[in-house]
Amino acid sequence: MTKEEIKKIVENSKKVLEQDHENFAKSIKSDLALFKKKTLDQI
């Protein structure tokens, strides 16, 4: 593998990880909002 190939792989991995992180954060925020709503509805 050349240095350029490795660099491309690392960049692609970084993009995938950032997207996964963003999706995970959105999921957690969504779950939290839903939990708050359910809790408030119960009160």
PyRosetta script that sets phi, psi and omega in degrees:
from pyrosetta import init, pose_from_sequence

init()
pose = pose_from_sequence("MTKEEIKKIVENSKKVLEQDHENFAKSIKSDLALFKKKTLDQI")
pose.set_psi(1, 137.5)
pose.set_omega(1, 178.4)
pose.set_phi(2, -86.7)
pose.set_psi(2, 167.0)
pose.set_omega(2, 179.9)
pose.set_phi(3, -60.4)
pose.set_psi(3, -39.2)
pose.set_omega(3, -179.7)
pose.set_phi(4, -64.9)
pose.set_psi(4, -40.6)
pose.set_omega(4, 178.9)
pose.set_phi(5, -62.7)
pose.set_psi(5, -44.3)
pose.set_omega(5, 179.5)
pose.set_phi(6, -62.7)
pose.set_psi(6, -42.1)
pose.set_omega(6, 179.6)
pose.set_phi(7, -60.7)
pose.set_psi(7, -42.9)
pose.set_omega(7, 179.1)
pose.set_phi(8, -63.9)
pose.set_psi(8, -42.5)
pose.set_omega(8, 179.8)
pose.set_phi(9, -62.4)
pose.set_psi(9, -44.1)
pose.set_omega(9, 179.6)
pose.set_phi(10, -63.4)
pose.set_psi(10, -42.6)
pose.set_omega(10, 179.6)
pose.set_phi(11, -64.0)
pose.set_psi(11, -43.2)
pose.set_omega(11, 179.2)
pose.set_phi(12, -64.7)
pose.set_psi(12, -41.1)
pose.set_omega(12, 178.7)
pose.set_phi(13, -62.4)
pose.set_psi(13, -41.1)
pose.set_omega(13, 179.7)
pose.set_phi(14, -62.4)
pose.set_psi(14, -43.7)
pose.set_omega(14, 179.1)
pose.set_phi(15, -62.1)
pose.set_psi(15, -43.4)
pose.set_omega(15, -179.7)
pose.set_phi(16, -63.9)
pose.set_psi(16, -44.6)
pose.set_omega(16, 180.0)
pose.set_phi(17, -63.6)
pose.set_psi(17, -41.2)
pose.set_omega(17, 178.8)
pose.set_phi(18, -63.3)
pose.set_psi(18, -41.2)
pose.set_omega(18, 179.2)
pose.set_phi(19, -65.9)
pose.set_psi(19, -43.7)
pose.set_omega(19, 178.0)
pose.set_phi(20, -61.1)
pose.set_psi(20, -42.2)
pose.set_omega(20, 179.3)
pose.set_phi(21, -62.2)
pose.set_psi(21, -44.6)
pose.set_omega(21, -179.5)
pose.set_phi(22, -62.1)
pose.set_psi(22, -44.5)
pose.set_omega(22, 179.5)
pose.set_phi(23, -64.4)
pose.set_psi(23, -40.3)
pose.set_omega(23, 179.7)
pose.set_phi(24, -64.1)
pose.set_psi(24, -44.2)
pose.set_omega(24, 179.3)
pose.set_phi(25, -62.5)
pose.set_psi(25, -42.7)
pose.set_omega(25, 178.2)
pose.set_phi(26, -62.3)
pose.set_psi(26, -41.5)
pose.set_omega(26, -179.6)
pose.set_phi(27, -62.1)
pose.set_psi(27, -45.5)
pose.set_omega(27, 179.8)
pose.set_phi(28, -63.4)
pose.set_psi(28, -44.2)
pose.set_omega(28, 179.7)
pose.set_phi(29, -63.1)
pose.set_psi(29, -40.2)
pose.set_omega(29, 178.7)
pose.set_phi(30, -64.0)
pose.set_psi(30, -45.9)
pose.set_omega(30, 178.4)
pose.set_phi(31, -61.7)
pose.set_psi(31, -40.7)
pose.set_omega(31, 179.9)
pose.set_phi(32, -64.2)
pose.set_psi(32, -44.3)
pose.set_omega(32, 179.3)
pose.set_phi(33, -62.2)
pose.set_psi(33, -42.4)
pose.set_omega(33, 178.9)
pose.set_phi(34, -63.8)
pose.set_psi(34, -42.5)
pose.set_omega(34, 178.9)
pose.set_phi(35, -62.2)
pose.set_psi(35, -44.0)
pose.set_omega(35, 178.4)
pose.set_phi(36, -60.5)
pose.set_psi(36, -44.5)
pose.set_omega(36, -178.7)
pose.set_phi(37, -62.3)
pose.set_psi(37, -46.0)
pose.set_omega(37, -179.8)
pose.set_phi(38, -62.3)
pose.set_psi(38, -41.5)
pose.set_omega(38, -179.2)
pose.set_phi(39, -64.2)
pose.set_psi(39, -45.4)
pose.set_omega(39, -179.9)
pose.set_phi(40, -65.4)
pose.set_psi(40, -36.0)
pose.set_omega(40, 178.0)
pose.set_phi(41, -64.8)
pose.set_psi(41, -31.7)
pose.set_omega(41, -179.1)
pose.set_phi(42, -74.6)
pose.set_psi(42, -27.3)
pose.set_omega(42, -177.1)
pose.set_phi(43, -78.4)
pose.dump_pdb("model.pdb")
